[in-house]
Amino acid sequence: MRHTLSALRFFTALSALAVACAAHAQSFRLQQPLETDADVVLQEIVIDAQQTRVTLLLKNSTGESFEACAHRTGSTEAFTLKDLDSGTVLPQRTVSGLTLCGGKMDTVQPGRTKLLKITFPPLPAGAKRLQLGEANCQPRPDSDLDYWCFKNITLPVR
C-alpha cells in the first residue's frame, strides 16, 4: 500500500507538471491568406519556451494542378521568421509536409490541400508584429520559383 501511495503521488505530480508546461504554449489561429495568392494561408502560430511552430495551408481552388516544394533548412531560400519590432530574425529549424526542393516537387491537385509545418527557435518575449517568408522575403530575381512572404502578421495581445 505504501508503494502504491508513493507511486500515486509521483504520477499526480508528473501530471500537474505536464499540464503546467502545456499551459505556457500560446496558439494563434490566424487564417491569414498570402497577399499575392489566397490559396496559401497562414493558419496557425504556436509559441512555447522551446520553439515557434507555424502551419501553412496550401489549397488548390483552381482547375489545374500546381507544384510546390519546401526549401532545405540551412539554405538561403529557407523560411525565416522576423520580429519586426526588435529586428530579430529566426532561422527555420525544421520543415515538413512538402518534398524538399532540388528534386521532385509535390503536386497539389484541384480541390486538394497540403499542410506545411515549419519550426523556428522561440520568439522574443513580447513579439507581436512578424514577417514570415522564404529567402528572408527577398526572392532571387534569377529564380522561376514563387517565394512566399507574409509581410505584416499581427499577433493578438498575449
C-alpha positions as a LaTeX table, in Angstrom:
\begin{tabular}{lrrr}
\hline
Residue & $x$ (\AA) & $y$ (\AA) & $z$ (\AA) \\
\hline
Met1 & 0.00 & 0.00 & 0.00 \\
Arg2 & 2.85 & 2.35 & 0.84 \\
His3 & 4.47 & 1.90 & $-2.59$ \\
Thr4 & 1.12 & 2.44 & $-4.29$ \\
Leu5 & 0.60 & 5.72 & $-2.44$ \\
Ser6 & 4.13 & 6.92 & $-3.36$ \\
Ala7 & 3.59 & 5.97 & $-6.99$ \\
Leu8 & 0.22 & 7.76 & $-7.00$ \\
Arg9 & 1.82 & 10.96 & $-5.63$ \\
Phe10 & 4.60 & 10.74 & $-8.22$ \\
Phe11 & 2.17 & 10.35 & $-11.14$ \\
Thr12 & $-0.05$ & 13.13 & $-9.79$ \\
Ala13 & 2.95 & 15.47 & $-9.60$ \\
Leu14 & 4.08 & 14.43 & $-13.09$ \\
Ser15 & 0.59 & 15.08 & $-14.49$ \\
Ala16 & 0.48 & 18.52 & $-12.86$ \\
Leu17 & 3.88 & 19.35 & $-14.38$ \\
Ala18 & 2.72 & 18.26 & $-17.85$ \\
Val19 & $-0.39$ & 20.44 & $-17.58$ \\
Ala20 & 1.67 & 23.41 & $-16.39$ \\
Cys21 & 4.12 & 23.07 & $-19.29$ \\
Ala22 & 1.35 & 22.74 & $-21.85$ \\
Ala23 & $-0.43$ & 25.78 & $-20.41$ \\
His24 & 2.51 & 28.01 & $-21.36$ \\
Ala25 & 2.15 & 27.33 & $-25.09$ \\
Gln26 & 0.19 & 30.03 & $-26.87$ \\
Ser27 & $-1.70$ & 29.26 & $-30.05$ \\
Phe28 & $-2.83$ & 31.90 & $-32.53$ \\
Arg29 & $-5.30$ & 30.75 & $-35.23$ \\
Leu30 & $-4.78$ & 33.48 & $-37.82$ \\
Gln31 & $-6.26$ & 32.19 & $-41.12$ \\
Gln32 & $-4.33$ & 34.94 & $-42.97$ \\
Pro33 & $-4.10$ & 34.49 & $-46.75$ \\
Leu34 & $-0.95$ & 35.45 & $-48.64$ \\
Glu35 & $-1.38$ & 38.85 & $-50.31$ \\
Thr36 & $-0.35$ & 37.51 & $-53.72$ \\
Asp37 & $-2.09$ & 34.11 & $-53.54$ \\
Ala38 & $-5.22$ & 33.50 & $-51.44$ \\
Asp39 & $-4.68$ & 29.72 & $-51.74$ \\
Val40 & $-1.66$ & 29.97 & $-49.40$ \\
Val41 & $-2.95$ & 30.60 & $-45.87$ \\
Leu42 & $-1.02$ & 31.24 & $-42.65$ \\
Gln43 & $-3.20$ & 29.04 & $-40.50$ \\
Glu44 & $-1.59$ & 28.99 & $-37.06$ \\
Ile45 & 1.40 & 30.10 & $-34.98$ \\
Val46 & 2.12 & 28.22 & $-31.74$ \\
Ile47 & 4.69 & 29.69 & $-29.37$ \\
Asp48 & 6.24 & 27.94 & $-26.38$ \\
Ala49 & 9.51 & 28.17 & $-24.45$ \\
Gln50 & 11.36 & 25.77 & $-26.79$ \\
Gln51 & 10.14 & 26.73 & $-30.25$ \\
Thr52 & 7.72 & 28.56 & $-32.51$ \\
Arg53 & 5.64 & 26.37 & $-34.85$ \\
Val54 & 3.98 & 27.75 & $-37.96$ \\
Thr55 & 1.37 & 25.95 & $-40.08$ \\
Leu56 & 0.66 & 26.99 & $-43.66$ \\
Leu57 & $-2.31$ & 25.61 & $-45.59$ \\
Leu58 & $-1.81$ & 25.19 & $-49.33$ \\
Lys59 & $-5.09$ & 24.74 & $-51.12$ \\
Asn60 & $-5.86$ & 24.44 & $-54.78$ \\
Ser61 & $-9.07$ & 26.23 & $-55.69$ \\
Thr62 & $-8.16$ & 26.32 & $-59.39$ \\
Gly63 & $-8.98$ & 23.84 & $-62.10$ \\
Glu64 & $-5.32$ & 22.96 & $-62.69$ \\
Ser65 & $-2.74$ & 21.21 & $-60.54$ \\
Phe66 & 0.36 & 23.05 & $-59.33$ \\
Glu67 & 3.72 & 22.03 & $-57.91$ \\
Ala68 & 5.21 & 23.05 & $-54.57$ \\
Cys69 & 8.29 & 22.24 & $-52.51$ \\
Ala70 & 9.96 & 23.30 & $-49.26$ \\
His71 & 13.49 & 24.67 & $-49.07$ \\
Arg72 & 16.00 & 22.70 & $-47.05$ \\
Thr73 & 16.86 & 24.00 & $-43.56$ \\
Gly74 & 20.08 & 26.00 & $-43.78$ \\
Ser75 & 19.61 & 27.08 & $-47.39$ \\
Thr76 & 19.40 & 30.79 & $-48.20$ \\
Glu77 & 15.88 & 30.21 & $-49.53$ \\
Ala78 & 14.61 & 28.57 & $-46.30$ \\
Phe79 & 11.91 & 30.28 & $-44.24$ \\
Thr80 & 12.76 & 32.94 & $-41.69$ \\
Leu81 & 10.53 & 34.45 & $-39.02$ \\
Lys82 & 11.31 & 38.08 & $-38.21$ \\
Asp83 & 10.19 & 40.10 & $-35.18$ \\
Leu84 & 9.57 & 43.45 & $-36.86$ \\
Asp85 & 9.86 & 45.41 & $-33.60$ \\
Ser86 & 13.24 & 44.07 & $-32.41$ \\
Gly87 & 14.65 & 43.09 & $-35.83$ \\
Thr88 & 15.40 & 39.57 & $-34.57$ \\
Val89 & 15.43 & 37.05 & $-37.44$ \\
Leu90 & 14.83 & 33.40 & $-36.56$ \\
Pro91 & 16.02 & 30.70 & $-39.00$ \\
Gln92 & 13.95 & 27.69 & $-39.95$ \\
Arg93 & 14.81 & 24.67 & $-37.77$ \\
Thr94 & 12.65 & 22.04 & $-39.45$ \\
Val95 & 10.10 & 21.82 & $-42.22$ \\
Ser96 & 7.63 & 19.05 & $-43.07$ \\
Gly97 & 4.63 & 18.43 & $-45.26$ \\
Leu98 & 6.21 & 19.00 & $-48.68$ \\
Thr99 & 9.03 & 17.41 & $-50.63$ \\
Leu100 & 12.30 & 19.32 & $-50.32$ \\
Cys101 & 13.19 & 21.49 & $-53.32$ \\
Gly102 & 16.00 & 20.39 & $-55.58$ \\
Gly103 & 14.41 & 17.28 & $-56.98$ \\
Lys104 & 10.89 & 16.12 & $-57.49$ \\
Met105 & 8.14 & 18.51 & $-56.36$ \\
Asp106 & 4.78 & 17.74 & $-54.76$ \\
Thr107 & 1.73 & 18.17 & $-56.96$ \\
Val108 & $-1.39$ & 19.71 & $-55.44$ \\
Gln109 & $-4.41$ & 18.57 & $-57.41$ \\
Pro110 & $-7.53$ & 20.78 & $-57.88$ \\
Gly111 & $-9.71$ & 20.77 & $-54.78$ \\
Arg112 & $-6.92$ & 19.27 & $-52.60$ \\
Thr113 & $-4.83$ & 20.74 & $-49.79$ \\
Lys114 & $-1.42$ & 20.24 & $-48.16$ \\
Leu115 & $-0.14$ & 21.41 & $-44.78$ \\
Leu116 & 3.36 & 22.83 & $-44.44$ \\
Lys117 & 4.71 & 22.85 & $-40.88$ \\
Ile118 & 7.77 & 24.92 & $-40.04$ \\
Thr119 & 9.54 & 25.23 & $-36.70$ \\
Phe120 & 11.75 & 28.09 & $-35.53$ \\
Pro121 & 13.55 & 28.98 & $-32.30$ \\
Pro122 & 11.30 & 30.65 & $-29.69$ \\
Leu123 & 10.16 & 34.19 & $-30.46$ \\
Pro124 & 11.44 & 37.01 & $-28.23$ \\
Ala125 & 9.10 & 37.86 & $-25.34$ \\
Gly126 & 6.51 & 40.41 & $-26.37$ \\
Ala127 & 6.89 & 39.87 & $-30.13$ \\
Lys128 & 3.65 & 40.87 & $-31.82$ \\
Arg129 & 4.49 & 42.13 & $-35.33$ \\
Leu130 & 6.07 & 39.46 & $-37.54$ \\
Gln131 & 7.22 & 38.72 & $-41.05$ \\
Leu132 & 7.36 & 35.13 & $-42.33$ \\
Gly133 & 8.94 & 34.34 & $-45.64$ \\
Glu134 & 11.20 & 32.32 & $-47.81$ \\
Ala135 & 14.63 & 33.78 & $-48.62$ \\
Asn136 & 14.08 & 36.40 & $-45.89$ \\
Cys137 & 11.32 & 37.82 & $-48.14$ \\
Gln138 & 13.98 & 38.71 & $-50.73$ \\
Pro139 & 13.34 & 36.39 & $-53.71$ \\
Arg140 & 16.14 & 35.75 & $-56.15$ \\
Pro141 & 15.47 & 37.52 & $-59.46$ \\
Asp142 & 17.04 & 34.63 & $-61.41$ \\
Ser143 & 14.65 & 32.04 & $-59.94$ \\
Asp144 & 11.44 & 30.83 & $-61.54$ \\
Leu145 & 10.01 & 29.82 & $-58.13$ \\
Asp146 & 7.32 & 31.87 & $-56.38$ \\
Tyr147 & 8.62 & 32.87 & $-52.94$ \\
Trp148 & 6.03 & 33.20 & $-50.19$ \\
Cys149 & 6.19 & 36.20 & $-47.86$ \\
Phe150 & 3.69 & 37.20 & $-45.18$ \\
Lys151 & 4.83 & 40.78 & $-44.59$ \\
Asn152 & 2.50 & 42.00 & $-41.85$ \\
Ile153 & 1.48 & 39.42 & $-39.27$ \\
Thr154 & $-0.01$ & 40.87 & $-36.11$ \\
Leu155 & $-0.43$ & 38.59 & $-33.12$ \\
Pro156 & $-3.23$ & 39.38 & $-30.66$ \\
Val157 & $-2.12$ & 40.68 & $-27.28$ \\
Arg158 & $-0.55$ & 37.85 & $-25.26$ \\
\hline
\end{tabular}
